[in-house]
């Protein structure tokens, strides 16, 4: 609704609102949200600043003083490390490892500002999308609409600038990779997407689509595989993953890193990334356990709490092991 009103009020034709103007307007809205509520994810990222700043890399994925342990891929950990170099000058308490939350005024301002600044990646991605040559070039007003819909995305306002996350940065990387593919800059698109996977591994869901598209559009030529192109593509992907996970392989810590990235002990609704169906499954189990008089010793919402615990399985219905969710997820992606 907010975006629609702005677009209706925006000038048409050659005077259409520019990307920079939309970005500045979005930033003003974000500034108004600085004092808003923030979720536990605010402390999650604050703790990651402290972990990456205070400890050597060999301890990043072992540190568990806080319940919000580091569980994003290495590139995002390094991103937090870069932020922490500035954060320690803003408020040294921000980068101190603590089991209790820390949210000084300086910390809130710094973390909110860090999200706003990294949204510049989204701006750059939208700009590159506008450079894509289409069969029928978009009018200035249509291009302005595209910029408004992406930069004034209310979902990102809520999730990033209220709840607190860095989805603008991540979404920007994905859009940038798509823009490069549409510009037929296939290696650049593959590079950016590989970097994105090493920022947040939930984008593995779309990896098969990228793989098939790149094979068809870049590696196949006249019905035959272009081996040199395939090797170049593979080299880029391998190089990115080697840069990300290589140090942990050298430290013999790869199993620990993977255990953090796929924390199945967080409970069925949180760790398996398929909460819609499993939420109904868990609810049915709880209802049946009450009706049949079967009890559990669990005192917390161990299926949905998001904490790594020795969560109990289901009481009446069969417990769901990780392999089942893996198979179901792969089948759903086919």
N, C-alpha and C positions, 0 to 999 in steps of 0.2 A: 504494500500500500504506500509506504514511504517512498520507495523508488518510483512508483507510478506517478505520484504527485510531482516529484521533481522532474520527471521526464516530460510531463504535460506542460510544466512551467518553463522548460528549457527552450531557448531559441532554436529555430529550425534553419536549414540551409547552411550557407557558408559560415554563419555565426554560431554554429553548434558548439556546445560546451566542450572544451578540450579535456584530454586525459588529466593533465596537471590540475585543472580546476576541479574535476571530480575528486581527485586524490586529496586535494587541500580541503574540500568539503568533508570528505570522509574522515580526515584527520581531526577536523574541528569537532565532529560528532564523537570521535574516540576520546578527545580531551574531556568532553562532558561526562564520559563514563569512568574517568579515573577514580573518583571516590566511590564507585559502585561496589556492590557485594562481589567477593571473589570466592571461589571454591577451594577445596583442598589441593587442587592442581597448582594453585599459587605457591603453597608450601612445598609441593613436589619439586617444582623448578627452582625454588629458593634453595632447597636442600642439594639439588644437583650442582648448583653454583658452588656450594660449600665443599661438596665431595671432590669435584674436579680441581678446585683451587687448593684445597688443603692436603690432598693426598697424591702420592705418585700414581701413575697410570696402572701400575700393578695391583692397586687396591680399589680401583674405581668400582669394579663389579663384585666386590666382596663386602664393601662397607654396608653395615646394616644398623648403625646407631639409630637412625630414623626409620620408621616403618615404611617411608616412601623411598624405597631403594631405586638405584639407577637401572632402568629397564628399557632404554632406547638404544639403538645401534650406535657404534663408536663416533660417527660423524656428528651426531647430535650431542654426544658427550663433549667433543672438541668444541662445538658451538657454545656450549655452556662454559667451557674453560675460557674461551675468548671473552665472553660476557663478564666472567668473574674477574678478569684482569682490570676491568673498569669498575665493577661492583665494589671491590675492596677499597677503592679510593672514595667511593660515595658513602659507604657505611661498612666498616670492617666487620661489624656483627653479622652482616648478611652472608659472609662466607665462612662463618664458624659452624662446624658440624654440631648439631643439637638434636636431641630427641623431641624437643618441644618446638612448636611453630614460632617463627620470628617474622614480624611484619611491621617494622618501624615505618614512619612516614617516608623516609628516604628510600627504603626498600620497595614500598608500593610504587612510588614515583619512578624509580629506576626500572622495575620490571614492566610496568605499564609502558614506559617509553621504549623499552627494548622491543616490545611487540609492534609498536607503531613504526619504529624505524625499519624493522625487518619486513614490514609490509611493502617496502620499496621493491622487493623481489616480485611481488604480485603486480605492481605497477609496470615493471619492466616486461613481465610476461604478457600483460594485456597489450602493451605497445607492440610487442612482436606479433601477437595475434592479428593486430590491425594491419601489419605489413604483409600478411599472407595474400597472394594474388588469387582472386576468385574469378570464376567465369564471368560474373557480372559484379563489377566493383561496387562496394557499398557507398551510399551517399554519406556526406559528413554527419548528418543527423543519425543515421543508422549506426555509424561507427561510435558516435557519442553515446548512443543507447547501450551498445556493447560495453563500453567503458563504465557506464553508470551501473549496469547490472552486476558487473564483476567487482568493482571497487566499493560499491555501496551495498554489498551483500549483507543483509541483516543477520543472517545466520553466523557469519564471521564476527559481526559486532558482538553478538551475544556470547559465542563460544570463546573468542579470543580476548575481547576487551571487557567482558564482565566475568564470565566463568574463569577464564585465563588459560590460554594455550597459545601455540604458535602456528595455527593452521593456515594463516595468511601466507607465511613463508613457505610452508609445505605445498599448499595449493598453488602458489606461484611457481614453484619448481615444476610441478606436474604440467601446468598450463604452458610453461616455457618449453618443456620437452615436446609437447603437442605442437606448439607453434613451429619449432624447428623441423619436426617431421612434415608438417604441411608445407614448409618452405623447401622441402626435399634436402634438408641438412640432416641426413639420417644419423651420421656419427655423432653430431652435436646433440641430437635428441636422445640418442642412446646414452650418451655420457651424462646428461642432466638427469635422466630417469634413474640411472645406476646410482648417482649421488643421492637422489631422493630416497631410494630404497635403504641407503645407509644412514639416512636421517630418521626415517620412520618406516618400520618394516610392514606396517599394515597395508602399504601399497603393493605388497606382494600379490594381492588379489588381482590387480590389473596387469601384472607382469606377463602372464600368458598372452594377453592381447597384444602387448608390445612385441613379444617374441614373434608371433605369427605375422604381425604387420610388417616388421622389419625384414623377416625372411621373404615375404611376398614382394614388398616394394623395393628392397635394396639388394637382397642376396640372390634373387632369382632373375634371370635374364634370358628371354626367349625360351622359357621352359627348362632351363638348366641352372644349376647352382653355380654362382660366381664365387669360387673358392677364396680368391684374394679378398673380396669384400666381406665374406663371412669371417675370415681370419681377423680382419681389421676390426670388425664389430666385436668379436670375441675378445680380442686383446684389450679393447677399451673397457669392457665389462669386468674382465679379470683384473685389470690394473686398478680399477676403482675399489673392488672388493679387497684386493691385496693391501691397498693403502689403508683401508678401514680396519680390516680384521688382522692384517699381518702382524702388528705389534703384539696382539694377544695370542696369536699362534706361536710367535717366538717365545712368549712367556708361558706357554703350555696352559693357557687359560681359556681356550676356545669353548670347551664344554661348559665352563662357568658362565661365560658371556651368553651362550645360547640358552642356558637354563634361565637366565634373567630375561632374555628376549621373549621366551615362550614359557611364562610362569603358570603352568597348569594347576598349581596348588592355590591359585587365586580364586578358584571356584568356577563353576560351569558358566555362569552368565557373564563373567568379567574376562576370563582368560581366553575363551575360545572364539570371541568375536562373532558370536551368532546368537545374541541375547534374545531376539524375538521369539524363536521357537523354544529355546531352552528355558526361558522365563515361564512359559506355559507348562513345560514339562516339570519344572521345579514346583510350581504352584500345585499341579495335580498331585505330586508326591506328598506335599505338605497336607493337602486336604485329605488324601487317602490315609495318611498316617494318623490324623486326628479321628477320622471316622472309624478306623480299625483299632484305635487305642494303642498304637505303637508310638513310642516316644524316642527322642534323641537327646543325647547329652550336650549337644551344641548350644551355646548360650549367645551366639552372635549370628548375624546373617552370613554364614560362611559361604553361601553360593553367590552372593552379590556384593560382599564387602570390599573386594578389590585388594585385600591384603594377602600376602603369601603366608599361608598357614597349612597345617595338616588337616585340611577340611574333610569332614566326614562325607560319605557318599549318601545316596538316596536311601530312604527308609523302606519304602514299599516298591517303587519302580526300580528297574535295573540301573545301577550306577553307570555313568557314561565315561569310558576311558578316552584318553587323548586320541588314540588311533581311530575311533569311531568318528569323532568330530573332524579329523583330517580327511577321512574318506568322504564324509558327507559334504565337506567344503569343496573338495576337488570335483565331485560329481556335479555340484551346483554351478561350478565355473565352466563346465563343458558346454 
